[in-house]
Amino acid sequence: MTEPVTWVAGAGGLLGKAVMAELRLRSTPVRSVAVPWASPEAALEVLVGTAARLAAEGPWRLVWAAGAGVVATSQEVLDAEVDTFRRFLAAVAAAGTAPEALFLASSAGGVYAGSGQAPYDEETTPRPLAPYGHAKLAMEQAVRDFAASAASRAVIGRIANLYGPGQDLSKPQGLISQLCRAELQHKPLSIWVPLDTARDYLYVDDAARLSVAMLQRAAALPAGQVVTKIMTSGRAVTIASLLGELRNITKRRATVVLGSSPSARFQIVDLRFRSRVWTDLDALVTTGLPTGVNATYQDIAQALRVAG
C-alpha cells in the first residue's frame, strides 16, 4: 500500500528542509509548494488550493514548519501568522479536504519561558513571557479545534533550541550559528544574557527524524485526538560550554561582548526540558553537541566562501 503524500509547509526553512530530506530518505511521497507568505490573502489562496488538490488525489498528511516569527518578532507579524494558520485549517475542515494527520512545529522555549522551575515536561503548565510564545499556544489551540471539527489527528512538537546547517542568519536567532559566523568573520558577537544561561540544543536532523516519526504515529491515533510532545536532546548546555566547543574546533578563543537588549527580559537562565510522551522516540536523537556544532561551523564556512 502506497504511503500518503506528505506536504511540508515551510519547506525552505531549517526544519522544513531537513524534514523534506528525511521523507525522501524514507521514500515517502513528499510535496512542497511556494507560498507568498508576505501577502496573507494570497498565501491563504495557495494553501487552501494545494490542500484541495492533494485531497483529490487521496489521503494526505501535513507538516507545518512554516513561520518567520522569533522571540523579537512584532505582535502584528505574529498575529498575521496565527490568523493565516487558523483560516487555513478552518477552510480545509469546512471543505472536507483536511489531512488525515498533521504535525505542528511549536516552541518549547516560547511556551515554557515563564513556567517556573526547570526542567519542564508536557505536564508543566505553559506560561509564555513573549508574544512569540503566546502565538505558538494560539496555533496549538487552532490545531486542537481543527482536529475535533475535521475528525483528523494531530501531533504538536514543542521543539527545544533548534540548530544546524542551513539556518537563516538574517534572523535574530540561532545562537550556535551566530557564534560560528562571528568566529569565521573574526568579529565579536554581542550576548545579551549571562554566560551560564542554559539551553537544550536539538540538532536539526534529529528533529526531522522525530517529526516524521511523530507524524506517522499520529496517523494511527483515533480521529480527533491530539498529542503534544516536547522534542529535546535532554542535555542542558551553557553559553560558556558552547564557546568551549567552538574553541575546540578553531583552536582559539571566541570573542563575545556582553551587553543588553530589550528582548533579554524574555530570556530566563535555565530552560531545561524532558519528555514524558512517546519516550521511545527519543532514541532518534543521536547527534552529540561537538558533532552538531562542527557540522554547523563547516556549513557556514562553506557558505561564506561561496559568497566570496
C-alpha positions in Angstrom: 0.0 0.0 0.0 1.4 3.4 -1.0 2.0 5.8 1.9 0.0 9.0 1.7 1.8 12.1 0.3 3.2 14.5 2.9 3.1 18.2 2.3 5.7 20.2 4.1 4.6 23.8 4.6 7.7 25.9 5.2 10.0 23.5 3.2 12.5 26.3 2.8 13.2 26.8 6.5 15.7 25.0 8.7 13.3 22.3 9.9 11.3 22.1 6.7 14.4 21.3 4.6 15.5 18.6 7.0 12.0 17.1 7.1 11.9 17.0 3.3 15.3 15.2 3.2 14.2 12.7 5.8 10.9 11.9 4.0 12.9 11.4 0.7 15.3 9.2 2.6 12.3 7.0 3.6 11.0 7.1 0.0 7.8 8.8 1.3 5.9 10.8 -1.3 6.5 14.4 -0.5 5.3 17.8 -1.7 6.4 21.4 -1.3 4.7 24.5 -2.6 5.9 28.1 -3.0 3.7 30.2 -0.8 3.6 34.0 -0.9 3.7 34.4 2.9 4.1 38.2 2.7 0.5 38.5 1.4 -1.9 36.7 3.8 -4.7 36.6 1.3 -2.6 35.3 -1.5 -0.9 32.8 0.9 -4.3 31.5 2.1 -5.4 31.0 -1.5 -2.4 28.9 -2.3 -2.6 26.9 0.9 -6.3 26.1 0.5 -5.9 25.3 -3.2 -3.0 23.0 -2.5 -5.0 21.1 0.1 -7.9 20.6 -2.3 -5.6 19.2 -5.0 -3.9 16.8 -2.6 -7.3 15.7 -1.2 -8.5 15.0 -4.7 -5.6 12.5 -5.1 -6.3 10.7 -1.9 -5.3 10.8 1.8 -2.5 13.2 2.6 -0.5 14.4 5.6 0.8 17.8 6.6 4.0 19.0 8.3 3.5 22.7 9.3 7.1 24.0 9.8 6.3 27.5 8.4 6.6 30.7 10.3 9.0 33.7 10.3 8.4 34.6 13.9 11.1 34.6 16.6 11.1 35.9 20.1 11.8 39.5 19.0 9.1 39.5 16.3 6.4 42.2 16.5 2.9 41.4 17.7 1.5 42.5 14.3 3.6 39.9 12.3 2.8 37.2 14.8 -0.9 37.9 14.7 -0.9 37.6 10.9 0.9 34.3 11.0 -1.6 32.9 13.5 -4.6 34.2 11.6 -3.4 32.7 8.3 -2.9 29.3 10.0 -6.4 29.4 11.7 -8.1 30.4 8.5 -6.4 27.7 6.5 -7.4 25.0 9.0 -10.9 26.2 9.1 -11.2 26.3 5.3 -10.0 22.8 4.8 -12.1 21.4 7.6 -15.2 23.1 6.1 -14.3 21.9 2.6 -13.7 18.3 3.6 -10.1 18.5 2.3 -8.3 18.1 5.6 -5.2 16.0 6.0 -5.5 12.7 7.8 -2.7 13.7 10.1 -0.9 16.9 10.9 2.4 17.8 12.6 2.7 21.3 14.0 6.2 22.6 14.9 5.8 24.7 18.1 8.4 26.1 20.5 9.2 24.6 23.9 11.2 27.7 24.9 8.5 30.0 23.8 5.6 28.4 25.7 7.5 27.5 28.9 9.7 30.6 29.4 7.6 31.7 32.4 6.6 28.4 33.8 8.7 28.3 37.0 11.5 25.9 37.8 13.1 23.7 35.1 13.2 21.0 33.9 9.9 21.4 32.0 7.8 18.5 30.6 4.4 18.0 29.0 2.7 18.2 32.4 4.1 21.7 33.1 1.6 24.5 32.6 2.7 26.7 29.7 3.4 30.3 30.7 4.9 32.3 27.8 6.8 35.5 28.5 6.9 36.9 25.0 4.2 37.4 22.3 6.0 34.7 20.3 5.2 32.1 22.9 1.5 33.2 23.1 1.4 32.9 19.3 2.6 29.4 19.4 0.0 28.5 22.0 -2.7 30.1 19.8 -1.6 27.9 16.9 -1.6 24.8 19.2 -5.2 25.6 20.1 -6.1 26.0 16.5 -4.8 22.5 15.9 -6.9 21.1 18.7 -10.0 22.8 17.4 -9.3 21.6 13.8 -8.8 18.0 14.8 -12.1 18.0 16.7 -14.0 19.6 13.8 -12.4 17.7 10.9 -12.1 14.3 12.7 -8.4 14.5 11.9 -5.4 13.6 14.0 -2.5 15.8 15.1 0.7 15.9 17.0 2.3 19.1 18.4 6.1 19.1 18.6 7.3 21.6 21.2 10.9 21.9 19.9 13.9 22.9 22.0 16.5 25.3 20.6 16.9 24.1 17.0 20.3 24.4 15.3 22.2 23.0 12.4 23.4 23.7 8.8 21.2 25.9 6.8 19.9 28.3 9.5 18.7 31.7 8.3 21.4 34.0 9.7 19.3 37.1 8.8 17.0 36.3 11.7 18.0 37.3 15.3 18.0 33.7 16.4 20.2 30.6 16.3 23.0 31.3 18.9 25.2 28.4 17.7 25.0 29.6 14.0 25.5 33.2 15.1 28.6 32.3 17.1 30.0 30.3 14.2 29.6 33.1 11.8 31.1 35.7 14.1 34.1 33.4 14.7 34.6 32.8 11.0 34.4 36.6 10.3 36.7 37.4 13.2 34.0 39.6 14.7 32.8 39.8 18.3 29.3 38.6 18.9 27.1 40.6 21.4 25.5 38.4 24.0 22.5 39.7 25.9 22.3 37.1 28.7 24.7 35.6 31.2 27.2 33.0 30.1 25.7 30.5 32.5 22.4 30.6 30.6 21.5 27.0 29.9 19.6 25.8 26.8 18.6 22.5 25.3 20.1 22.4 21.7 18.4 19.9 19.3 20.2 19.2 16.0 18.0 19.7 13.0 18.4 16.2 11.5 17.4 14.6 14.8 14.4 17.0 14.9 13.5 15.9 11.4 13.6 12.2 12.3 11.5 12.9 15.3 9.0 15.0 13.4 8.4 12.3 10.7 8.1 9.5 13.3 5.6 11.6 15.3 3.5 12.3 12.2 3.5 8.6 11.3 2.4 7.7 14.8 -0.3 10.4 14.8 -1.8 8.9 11.7 -2.7 5.8 13.8 -4.4 7.8 16.5 -8.2 7.8 16.9 -10.0 10.5 14.9 -9.9 13.9 16.7 -7.0 13.1 19.0 -4.1 15.4 19.5 -0.8 14.5 21.2 1.7 17.0 22.5 5.4 16.1 22.8 8.5 18.1 23.8 11.3 17.4 21.3 14.5 17.7 23.3 18.1 16.5 23.4 17.8 16.1 27.1 21.1 17.9 27.6 21.5 21.4 29.2 24.3 23.4 27.7 25.5 26.8 28.8 26.8 29.6 26.6 30.2 29.2 28.2 30.2 25.5 27.1 29.3 26.5 23.5 32.2 28.8 23.5 34.4 25.9 24.6 33.1 23.7 21.8 34.0 26.5 19.3 37.5 26.8 20.8 37.9 23.0 20.3 37.1 23.5 16.6 39.0 26.7 15.9 41.9 26.3 18.4 41.3 29.9 19.5 39.1 31.7 22.0 35.8 33.0 20.6 35.2 36.7 21.3 31.9 37.8 22.7 30.7 41.2 24.1 28.2 41.2 27.0 25.5 43.8 26.5 21.8 44.5 27.0 18.7 44.3 24.8 15.0 44.9 25.4 14.3 41.3 24.3 16.6 40.0 27.1 13.6 40.2 29.5 12.1 37.3 27.7 15.1 35.1 28.3 15.5 33.0 31.5 18.7 31.4 32.7 17.5 27.8 32.9 15.5 26.3 30.0 15.9 22.5 30.5 13.4 20.0 29.1 12.4 16.4 29.4 9.7 14.5 27.7 7.2 12.0 29.2 5.4 11.3 26.0 6.3 8.7 23.4 9.7 8.4 25.1 10.8 5.5 22.9 11.1 8.0 20.0 13.8 9.9 22.0 16.3 7.3 20.8 16.1 9.0 17.4 18.1 11.9 18.9 21.7 10.7 18.3 23.8 13.8 17.3 26.2 14.9 20.0 26.9 18.6 20.5 30.5 18.5 19.3 29.4 16.8 16.0 26.5 19.2 15.6 28.4 22.4 16.3 31.2 21.3 13.9 28.7 20.5 11.1 27.2 23.9 11.6 30.6 25.6 11.6 31.7 23.9 8.4 28.4 24.7 6.6 28.7 28.4 7.4 32.4 28.4 6.4 31.4 26.9 3.1 28.6 29.5 2.6 30.9 32.3 3.4 33.5 31.0 0.9 30.8 30.8 -1.8 29.6 34.3 -1.0 33.2 35.5 -1.5 
